[in-house]
Each structure stands twice: as C-alpha cells, then as structure tokens.
Amino acid sequence: MPSTEKVTDEERREIWDYWLDGYSLSYMRSDRFEGRHSLAVLKSVLAEEPPETIREDDRYRYGGSFFWIYAEGLNSPVTGKDLAFVIARMPRRQSQAQFERALRAIEKDFASIHPEAELNTRVFEPIESRFAFRWVNERGCPGWTVHEDGTIERMVPAPSADLEPSAPAP
C-alpha cells in the first residue's frame, strides 16, 4: 500500500466524509483533491481507521443514511395521531436504478399494510438517525431498511428507544 503520510488530518476527514456521502474515488481525486493524491492513496486512507469524528458519524456507525418519505392518511398505532411520513435507511452507496427499485418495493409493501393511506415516493428528504430511531421506536412510524441490491425489509421497533430498529425475525 502506498504511504499516506502526506495526507493531512483534515484531508483524511474529507476523504471519509465524501466517501460516506457516496462520492467515487475518481471524483474525489479529480474534482475535490485536484489530483494531489492518487487513487491508491485514497484507497489506503479508507483502509485505515477513520478519524474520531467519522467514527462518531451516524453514516459510518449505521452503514448508511436515513430519509423520510411523504405519506398521507397514515395514523400512528402508538399515538393515534397523523403521521406525515415513513422512514427508510439506505446504504452508503447505491445505484439510482437500485434506489428506485427499493422505493417501488417500499411503496408496494406500504400499500399492503396501510391500504387506507398513500405514499408519495417522489417526496423524500434526509433525516438524522436519532430522529429516525425515535419516530420508529416511540411513535410507531413504519420504516424499512434498503439493501444495496434494492431489496427491502421492514424495521421493527427496538425494545429501548436508544437502540436502532431491527429487521423482523425470519
């Protein structure tokens, strides 16, 4: 492996941050770092232990990011109040085709469990994991985990609101 000693601490954090945001190594090399580091050096940085700030980042801890999808006519089974969205977790890297496949699968599964409600998969936004967990665990908001291949599985509320929701038992 090539030496990474010329990579500054700030650059290491940036490399990890861009990687967690889903940018390719070639994009980082050419656009972000303007060719200062080779692809091999970038790979070596990612093979090392990430900086402390990255280890604490939810994208690193949970292997992806969370987002909400707009829903109409959905009531919380826990609070009985209207829910305006559902939650999903996606992997760090996913092709657009697989992401769209996952959205269609979520829409189909949602319709099977909540036929009275509607989901608009064209309206979605990122959400911090702590809020996503709170909505799934405490408020009964439906949630799905999206896999890289575009398949999904439902999230099940964790026994403690501090814990990550899990996939259903087989």
MDAnalysis code that builds the backbone (N, CA, C; Angstrom):
import MDAnalysis as mda
import numpy as np

u = mda.Universe.empty(510, n_residues=170, atom_resindex=np.repeat(np.arange(170), 3), trajectory=True)
u.add_TopologyAttr("name", ["N", "CA", "C"] * 170)
u.add_TopologyAttr("resid", np.arange(1, 171))
u.add_TopologyAttr("resname", ["MET", "PRO", "SER", "THR", "GLU", "LYS", "VAL", "THR", "ASP", "GLU", "GLU", "ARG", "ARG", "GLU", "ILE", "TRP", "ASP", "TYR", "TRP", "LEU", "ASP", "GLY", "TYR", "SER", "LEU", "SER", "TYR", "MET", "ARG", "SER", "ASP", "ARG", "PHE", "GLU", "GLY", "ARG", "HIS", "SER", "LEU", "ALA", "VAL", "LEU", "LYS", "SER", "VAL", "LEU", "ALA", "GLU", "GLU", "PRO", "PRO", "GLU", "THR", "ILE", "ARG", "GLU", "ASP", "ASP", "ARG", "TYR", "ARG", "TYR", "GLY", "GLY", "SER", "PHE", "PHE", "TRP", "ILE", "TYR", "ALA", "GLU", "GLY", "LEU", "ASN", "SER", "PRO", "VAL", "THR", "GLY", "LYS", "ASP", "LEU", "ALA", "PHE", "VAL", "ILE", "ALA", "ARG", "MET", "PRO", "ARG", "ARG", "GLN", "SER", "GLN", "ALA", "GLN", "PHE", "GLU", "ARG", "ALA", "LEU", "ARG", "ALA", "ILE", "GLU", "LYS", "ASP", "PHE", "ALA", "SER", "ILE", "HIS", "PRO", "GLU", "ALA", "GLU", "LEU", "ASN", "THR", "ARG", "VAL", "PHE", "GLU", "PRO", "ILE", "GLU", "SER", "ARG", "PHE", "ALA", "PHE", "ARG", "TRP", "VAL", "ASN", "GLU", "ARG", "GLY", "CYS", "PRO", "GLY", "TRP", "THR", "VAL", "HIS", "GLU", "ASP", "GLY", "THR", "ILE", "GLU", "ARG", "MET", "VAL", "PRO", "ALA", "PRO", "SER", "ALA", "ASP", "LEU", "GLU", "PRO", "SER", "ALA", "PRO", "ALA", "PRO"])
u.atoms.positions = np.array([
    [0.835, -1.185, 0.000],
    [0.000, 0.000, 0.000],
    [0.874, 1.241, 0.000],
    [0.430, 2.244, -0.735],
    [1.207, 3.485, -0.764],
    [1.138, 4.225, 0.566],
    [2.110, 5.054, 0.777],
    [2.182, 5.836, 2.012],
    [1.117, 6.932, 2.018],
    [0.562, 7.143, 3.189],
    [-0.447, 8.201, 3.349],
    [0.064, 9.335, 4.244],
    [1.377, 9.367, 4.472],
    [1.904, 10.366, 5.402],
    [1.771, 11.807, 4.904],
    [1.618, 12.017, 3.590],
    [1.448, 13.379, 3.071],
    [-0.009, 13.849, 3.125],
    [-0.912, 12.978, 3.525],
    [-2.324, 13.336, 3.629],
    [-2.540, 13.979, 4.998],
    [-3.057, 15.187, 4.997],
    [-3.279, 15.895, 6.271],
    [-4.478, 15.287, 7.000],
    [-4.583, 15.595, 8.289],
    [-5.724, 15.116, 9.079],
    [-7.044, 15.642, 8.512],
    [-7.046, 16.910, 8.095],
    [-8.259, 17.495, 7.511],
    [-8.628, 16.773, 6.212],
    [-7.630, 16.451, 5.398],
    [-7.903, 15.724, 4.154],
    [-8.421, 14.317, 4.435],
    [-7.896, 13.666, 5.452],
    [-8.397, 12.336, 5.830],
    [-9.884, 12.403, 6.190],
    [-10.233, 13.411, 6.978],
    [-11.626, 13.568, 7.349],
    [-12.479, 13.843, 6.112],
    [-11.984, 14.690, 5.219],
    [-12.719, 14.999, 3.991],
    [-12.887, 13.766, 3.107],
    [-11.838, 12.970, 2.985],
    [-11.916, 11.751, 2.169],
    [-13.011, 10.843, 2.713],
    [-12.985, 10.632, 4.013],
    [-14.020, 9.795, 4.625],
    [-15.395, 10.423, 4.463],
    [-15.513, 11.717, 4.671],
    [-16.800, 12.400, 4.566],
    [-17.370, 12.266, 3.153],
    [-16.550, 12.501, 2.160],
    [-17.013, 12.356, 0.775],
    [-17.385, 10.905, 0.478],
    [-16.598, 9.967, 0.987],
    [-16.891, 8.551, 0.769],
    [-18.245, 8.176, 1.382],
    [-18.495, 8.646, 2.591],
    [-19.766, 8.365, 3.252],
    [-20.941, 9.028, 2.537],
    [-20.677, 10.133, 1.847],
    [-21.726, 10.793, 1.060],
    [-21.962, 10.099, -0.276],
    [-21.139, 9.085, -0.588],
    [-21.367, 8.306, -1.801],
    [-20.557, 8.731, -3.013],
    [-19.619, 9.644, -2.846],
    [-18.801, 10.058, -3.982],
    [-17.780, 8.985, -4.326],
    [-17.477, 8.851, -5.598],
    [-16.496, 7.853, -6.045],
    [-15.083, 8.357, -5.768],
    [-14.136, 7.423, -5.737],
    [-12.742, 7.793, -5.521],
    [-12.234, 8.648, -6.674],
    [-12.645, 8.319, -7.915],
    [-12.171, 9.121, -9.047],
    [-12.707, 10.547, -8.983],
    [-13.965, 10.712, -8.533],
    [-14.493, 12.066, -8.380],
    [-13.670, 12.815, -7.328],
    [-13.421, 12.174, -6.193],
    [-12.656, 12.836, -5.132],
    [-11.271, 13.224, -5.635],
    [-10.626, 12.310, -6.358],
    [-9.272, 12.566, -6.840],
    [-9.250, 13.742, -7.803],
    [-10.126, 13.729, -8.783],
    [-10.062, 14.758, -9.825],
    [-10.712, 16.074, -9.413],
    [-11.872, 16.020, -8.804],
    [-12.602, 17.260, -8.518],
    [-12.280, 17.845, -7.150],
    [-12.256, 17.037, -6.127],
    [-12.082, 17.566, -4.783],
    [-10.616, 17.819, -4.448],
    [-9.772, 16.863, -4.760],
    [-8.361, 16.996, -4.378],
    [-7.471, 17.366, -5.555],
    [-8.096, 17.662, -6.696],
    [-7.410, 18.166, -7.889],
    [-6.147, 17.382, -8.222],
    [-6.213, 16.065, -8.085],
    [-5.097, 15.203, -8.463],
    [-3.944, 15.164, -7.490],
    [-4.079, 15.794, -6.308],
    [-2.971, 15.807, -5.338],
    [-2.658, 14.422, -4.796],
    [-3.672, 13.548, -4.742],
    [-3.478, 12.205, -4.208],
    [-3.925, 11.187, -5.249],
    [-3.182, 10.109, -5.356],
    [-3.547, 9.053, -6.309],
    [-4.737, 8.262, -5.780],
    [-5.350, 7.491, -6.665],
    [-6.445, 6.622, -6.245],
    [-5.959, 5.631, -5.195],
    [-4.727, 5.141, -5.355],
    [-4.177, 4.189, -4.391],
    [-4.044, 4.816, -3.006],
    [-3.653, 6.078, -2.942],
    [-3.534, 6.774, -1.651],
    [-4.922, 6.946, -1.028],
    [-5.896, 7.335, -1.838],
    [-7.254, 7.483, -1.308],
    [-7.764, 6.155, -0.763],
    [-7.525, 5.060, -1.480],
    [-7.927, 3.725, -1.011],
    [-7.209, 3.376, 0.287],
    [-5.934, 3.740, 0.383],
    [-5.169, 3.458, 1.606],
    [-5.731, 4.213, 2.801],
    [-6.121, 5.468, 2.586],
    [-6.724, 6.257, 3.672],
    [-8.004, 5.563, 4.142],
    [-8.817, 5.081, 3.197],
    [-10.069, 4.424, 3.565],
    [-9.844, 3.044, 4.185],
    [-8.661, 2.472, 3.986],
    [-8.336, 1.182, 4.601],
    [-7.862, 1.362, 6.045],
    [-7.472, 2.575, 6.398],
    [-7.036, 2.880, 7.760],
    [-8.243, 3.117, 8.667],
    [-7.985, 3.154, 9.939],
    [-9.029, 3.507, 10.909],
    [-9.476, 4.936, 10.630],
    [-10.786, 5.185, 10.569],
    [-11.247, 6.557, 10.287],
    [-10.975, 7.492, 11.463],
    [-10.938, 8.792, 11.176],
    [-10.774, 9.773, 12.260],
    [-11.930, 9.667, 13.266],
    [-11.706, 10.145, 14.463],
    [-12.692, 10.071, 15.545],
    [-14.037, 10.682, 15.143],
    [-13.998, 11.836, 14.477],
    [-15.260, 12.478, 14.082],
    [-16.050, 11.600, 13.118],
    [-15.368, 10.848, 12.293],
    [-16.046, 9.944, 11.351],
    [-16.587, 8.725, 12.088],
    [-15.836, 8.193, 13.045],
    [-16.317, 7.024, 13.810],
    [-17.595, 7.346, 14.566],
    [-17.782, 8.613, 14.931],
    [-18.986, 9.038, 15.646],
    [-20.121, 9.415, 14.697],
    [-19.826, 9.510, 13.415],
    [-20.816, 9.906, 12.412],
    [-21.798, 8.759, 12.188],
    [-23.089, 9.066, 12.214],
    [-24.113, 8.028, 12.047],
    [-24.020, 7.315, 10.707],
    [-23.557, 8.015, 9.667],
    [-23.405, 7.354, 8.359],
    [-22.391, 6.223, 8.452],
    [-21.361, 6.398, 9.278],
    [-20.359, 5.349, 9.467],
    [-20.888, 4.277, 10.424],
    [-21.459, 4.713, 11.535],
    [-21.934, 3.779, 12.559],
    [-23.027, 2.853, 12.050],
    [-23.948, 3.383, 11.238],
    [-25.086, 2.584, 10.796],
    [-24.983, 2.128, 9.351],
    [-23.857, 2.375, 8.719],
    [-23.643, 1.873, 7.374],
    [-24.499, 2.533, 6.317],
    [-24.964, 3.716, 6.548],
    [-25.774, 4.408, 5.560],
    [-26.449, 5.611, 6.149],
    [-27.464, 6.089, 5.463],
    [-28.174, 7.267, 5.932],
    [-29.673, 7.020, 5.923],
    [-30.389, 7.862, 6.635],
    [-31.831, 7.733, 6.771],
    [-32.521, 8.838, 5.988],
    [-33.743, 8.561, 5.561],
    [-34.564, 9.575, 4.927],
    [-36.021, 9.277, 5.234],
    [-36.863, 10.306, 5.098],
    [-38.293, 10.115, 5.271],
    [-38.963, 10.234, 3.914],
    [-40.113, 9.575, 3.779],
    [-40.915, 9.617, 2.557],
    [-42.300, 10.127, 2.947],
    [-42.821, 11.063, 2.198],
    [-44.112, 11.683, 2.485],
    [-45.244, 10.660, 2.422],
    [-46.136, 10.711, 3.408],
    [-47.306, 9.828, 3.463],
    [-48.538, 10.647, 3.823],
    [-49.698, 10.229, 3.306],
    [-50.984, 10.865, 3.625],
    [-51.933, 9.820, 4.161],
    [-52.729, 10.211, 5.165],
    [-53.752, 9.319, 5.690],
    [-53.229, 8.208, 6.572],
    [-52.060, 8.397, 7.154],
    [-51.428, 7.376, 7.989],
    [-51.529, 7.790, 9.450],
    [-52.015, 6.901, 10.291],
    [-52.091, 7.166, 11.731],
    [-51.101, 6.282, 12.475],
    [-50.506, 6.838, 13.506],
    [-49.565, 6.093, 14.330],
    [-50.312, 5.068, 15.176],
    [-49.870, 3.799, 15.173],
    [-50.503, 2.814, 16.037],
    [-50.199, 3.059, 17.519],
    [-49.173, 3.844, 17.797],
    [-48.777, 4.123, 19.181],
    [-49.511, 5.335, 19.733],
    [-49.504, 6.437, 18.986],
    [-50.090, 7.683, 19.486],
    [-51.487, 7.954, 18.931],
    [-51.843, 7.320, 17.830],
    [-53.135, 7.563, 17.191],
    [-53.172, 8.849, 16.384],
    [-52.078, 9.596, 16.367],
    [-52.019, 10.853, 15.631],
    [-51.566, 10.610, 14.191],
    [-51.828, 11.610, 13.354],
    [-51.406, 11.528, 11.957],
    [-49.889, 11.467, 11.857],
    [-49.411, 10.637, 10.943],
    [-48.001, 10.606, 10.593],
    [-47.889, 11.136, 9.167],
    [-47.004, 12.044, 8.925],
    [-46.868, 12.640, 7.595],
    [-45.784, 11.964, 6.768],
    [-45.112, 10.976, 7.346],
    [-44.040, 10.328, 6.595],
    [-43.741, 8.948, 7.157],
    [-42.950, 8.199, 6.405],
    [-42.393, 6.925, 6.855],
    [-40.874, 7.066, 6.779],
    [-40.155, 6.123, 7.368],
    [-38.697, 6.192, 7.475],
    [-38.065, 5.086, 6.634],
    [-36.900, 5.382, 6.076],
    [-36.121, 4.352, 5.387],
    [-34.638, 4.611, 5.632],
    [-33.882, 3.535, 5.611],
    [-32.423, 3.635, 5.748],
    [-31.815, 3.053, 4.487],
    [-30.922, 3.797, 3.865],
    [-30.282, 3.315, 2.648],
    [-28.786, 3.126, 2.874],
    [-28.171, 2.240, 2.094],
    [-26.730, 2.025, 2.232],
    [-25.931, 3.231, 1.752],
    [-24.652, 3.250, 2.079],
    [-23.791, 4.364, 1.685],
    [-23.766, 4.558, 0.182],
    [-23.649, 3.472, -0.526],
    [-23.526, 3.555, -1.976],
    [-24.610, 2.694, -2.598],
    [-25.304, 3.268, -3.548],
    [-26.364, 2.531, -4.223],
    [-26.615, 3.191, -5.574],
    [-26.807, 2.364, -6.591],
    [-27.086, 2.925, -7.914],
    [-28.483, 3.526, -7.923],
    [-28.711, 4.432, -8.854],
    [-30.024, 5.066, -8.979],
    [-31.086, 4.023, -9.299],
    [-30.754, 3.061, -10.149],
    [-31.723, 2.018, -10.514],
    [-32.121, 1.186, -9.300],
    [-31.165, 0.823, -8.457],
    [-31.468, 0.031, -7.263],
    [-32.234, 0.862, -6.237],
    [-31.926, 2.148, -6.156],
    [-32.669, 3.026, -5.243],
    [-34.125, 3.124, -5.688],
    [-34.346, 3.302, -6.971],
    [-35.717, 3.367, -7.494],
    [-36.451, 2.046, -7.284],
    [-35.730, 0.936, -7.447],
    [-36.327, -0.383, -7.182],
    [-36.772, -0.465, -5.722],
    [-35.932, 0.014, -4.823],
    [-36.262, -0.015, -3.395],
    [-37.480, 0.862, -3.102],
    [-37.547, 2.055, -3.709],
    [-38.703, 2.921, -3.494],
    [-39.994, 2.248, -3.969],
    [-39.947, 1.570, -5.112],
    [-41.138, 0.855, -5.594],
    [-41.524, -0.266, -4.632],
    [-40.521, -0.970, -4.096],
    [-40.794, -2.051, -3.145],
    [-41.404, -1.506, -1.852],
    [-40.891, -0.383, -1.373],
    [-41.451, 0.251, -0.170],
    [-42.894, 0.662, -0.435],
    [-43.134, 1.263, -1.587],
    [-44.482, 1.702, -1.946],
    [-45.449, 0.516, -1.980],
    [-45.016, -0.588, -2.545],
    [-45.859, -1.794, -2.632],
    [-46.119, -2.387, -1.240],
    [-45.062, -2.490, -0.421],
    [-45.216, -3.042, 0.922],
    [-46.086, -2.125, 1.782],
    [-45.874, -0.821, 1.666],
    [-46.673, 0.153, 2.408],
    [-48.156, -0.008, 2.058],
    [-48.473, -0.135, 0.769],
    [-49.869, -0.282, 0.332],
    [-50.493, -1.558, 0.882],
    [-49.677, -2.601, 1.067],
    [-50.224, -3.857, 1.595],
    [-50.538, -3.773, 3.086],
    [-49.792, -2.969, 3.837],
    [-50.040, -2.875, 5.281],
    [-50.893, -1.666, 5.663],
    [-50.976, -0.669, 4.776],
    [-51.776, 0.537, 5.035],
    [-52.572, 0.906, 3.777],
    [-53.556, 0.086, 3.412],
    [-54.293, 0.364, 2.169],
    [-55.091, 1.676, 2.207],
    [-55.343, 2.190, 3.396],
    [-56.108, 3.427, 3.525],
    [-55.248, 4.669, 3.320],
    [-53.948, 4.518, 3.291],
    [-53.030, 5.649, 3.198],
    [-52.306, 5.649, 1.847],
    [-51.690, 6.782, 1.554],
    [-50.939, 6.922, 0.309],
    [-49.521, 7.358, 0.618],
    [-48.601, 6.846, -0.186],
    [-47.189, 7.182, -0.052],
    [-46.754, 7.884, -1.332],
    [-46.040, 8.989, -1.203],
    [-45.526, 9.692, -2.374],
    [-44.012, 9.551, -2.373],
    [-43.496, 8.577, -3.119],
    [-42.056, 8.298, -3.121],
    [-41.254, 9.334, -3.893],
    [-41.935, 10.318, -4.458],
    [-41.209, 11.401, -5.135],
    [-40.839, 12.514, -4.156],
    [-41.396, 12.445, -2.949],
    [-41.119, 13.471, -1.942],
    [-40.416, 12.803, -0.764],
    [-39.107, 13.025, -0.673],
    [-38.328, 12.463, 0.426],
    [-37.170, 13.396, 0.752],
    [-36.713, 13.311, 2.000],
    [-35.638, 14.172, 2.487],
    [-34.785, 13.388, 3.476],
    [-33.510, 13.732, 3.597],
    [-32.680, 13.096, 4.623],
    [-33.186, 13.430, 6.020],
    [-32.928, 12.531, 6.962],
    [-33.282, 12.754, 8.362],
    [-32.155, 12.166, 9.215],
    [-31.856, 12.800, 10.314],
    [-30.812, 12.295, 11.203],
    [-31.263, 10.985, 11.834],
    [-30.317, 10.085, 12.051],
    [-30.654, 8.759, 12.569],
    [-31.345, 8.821, 13.926],
    [-30.935, 9.741, 14.796],
    [-31.554, 9.776, 16.132],
    [-33.045, 10.106, 16.031],
    [-33.406, 10.961, 15.076],
    [-34.819, 11.268, 14.883],
    [-35.539, 10.096, 14.221],
    [-34.870, 9.461, 13.266],
    [-35.471, 8.295, 12.603],
    [-35.760, 7.211, 13.631],
    [-34.797, 6.921, 14.509],
    [-34.994, 5.900, 15.539],
    [-36.149, 6.267, 16.459],
    [-36.205, 7.539, 16.843],
    [-37.267, 7.986, 17.744],
    [-38.638, 7.800, 17.090],
    [-38.765, 8.152, 15.818],
    [-40.046, 8.001, 15.128],
    [-40.452, 6.540, 15.010],
    [-39.516, 5.667, 14.708],
    [-39.842, 4.237, 14.572],
    [-40.107, 3.622, 15.941],
    [-39.239, 3.896, 16.910],
    [-39.332, 3.250, 18.219],
    [-40.446, 3.800, 19.105],
    [-40.587, 5.111, 19.166],
    [-41.527, 5.713, 20.114],
    [-42.889, 6.035, 19.515],
    [-42.928, 6.299, 18.234],
    [-44.180, 6.752, 17.633],
    [-44.797, 5.748, 16.671],
    [-44.134, 4.616, 16.495],
    [-44.698, 3.568, 15.650],
    [-44.678, 3.871, 14.167],
    [-43.801, 4.749, 13.741],
    [-43.709, 5.097, 12.332],
    [-43.176, 3.899, 11.546],
    [-43.819, 3.537, 10.435],
    [-43.284, 2.434, 9.622],
    [-41.894, 2.781, 9.093],
    [-41.048, 1.784, 8.985],
    [-39.704, 2.000, 8.477],
    [-39.191, 0.793, 7.721],
    [-38.270, 1.039, 6.808],
    [-37.671, -0.021, 6.007],
    [-36.175, 0.177, 5.919],
    [-35.463, -0.936, 5.861],
    [-34.040, -0.927, 5.574],
    [-33.891, -1.299, 4.107],
    [-33.141, -0.489, 3.379],
    [-32.896, -0.707, 1.958],
    [-31.517, -1.351, 1.825],
    [-31.436, -2.411, 1.042],
    [-30.154, -3.075, 0.792],
    [-29.576, -2.607, -0.540],
    [-28.271, -2.828, -0.734],
    [-27.598, -2.349, -1.937],
    [-28.242, -2.848, -3.222],
    [-28.807, -4.035, -3.198],
    [-29.410, -4.590, -4.418],
    [-30.823, -4.081, -4.663],
    [-31.321, -3.196, -3.792],
    [-32.646, -2.621, -3.966],
    [-33.747, -3.370, -3.247],
    [-33.406, -4.460, -2.557],
    [-34.411, -5.163, -1.770],
    [-34.592, -4.423, -0.446],
    [-35.694, -4.710, 0.218],
    [-36.015, -4.016, 1.466],
    [-36.435, -5.011, 2.530],
    [-36.410, -4.576, 3.775],
    [-37.037, -5.310, 4.865],
    [-37.558, -4.290, 5.868],
    [-38.647, -4.649, 6.518],
    [-39.268, -3.735, 7.479],
    [-38.413, -3.591, 8.732],
    [-38.433, -2.391, 9.285],
    [-37.810, -2.152, 10.587],
    [-38.828, -2.516, 11.658],
    [-38.334, -3.082, 12.728],
    [-39.170, -3.412, 13.876],
    [-38.669, -2.556, 15.032],
    [-39.580, -1.905, 15.779],
    [-39.118, -1.073, 16.898],
    [-38.240, -1.871, 17.863],
    [-37.185, -1.220, 18.332],
    [-36.280, -1.838, 19.296],
    [-36.905, -1.759, 20.687],
    [-36.500, -2.659, 21.602],
    [-37.049, -2.632, 22.960],
    [-36.769, -1.326, 23.700],
    [-35.654, -0.673, 23.390],
    [-35.322, 0.598, 24.024],
    [-35.240, 1.665, 22.941],
    [-35.766, 2.844, 23.206],
    [-35.763, 3.918, 22.236],
    [-34.351, 4.385, 21.887],
    [-33.358, 3.999, 22.692],
    [-31.980, 4.380, 22.398],
    [-31.359, 3.447, 21.371],
    [-32.034, 2.367, 21.062],
    [-31.466, 1.372, 20.176],
    [-31.952, 1.546, 18.749],
    [-31.166, 1.009, 17.865],
    [-31.504, 1.020, 16.453],
    [-32.638, 0.032, 16.187],
    [-33.630, 0.394, 15.367],
    [-34.661, -0.575, 14.997],
    [-34.023, -1.740, 14.258],
    [-34.615, -2.894, 14.363],
    [-34.029, -4.054, 13.712],
    [-34.946, -4.556, 12.616],
    [-34.420, -5.470, 11.849],
    [-35.219, -6.121, 10.816],
    [-36.065, -7.182, 11.507],
    [-37.190, -7.564, 10.913],
    [-38.021, -8.593, 11.537],
    [-37.298, -9.936, 11.621],
    [-37.626, -10.711, 12.608],
    [-37.041, -12.051, 12.743],
    [-37.498, -12.911, 11.586],
    [-36.613, -13.816, 11.108],
    [-37.002, -14.669, 9.962],
    [-38.144, -15.604, 10.299],
])
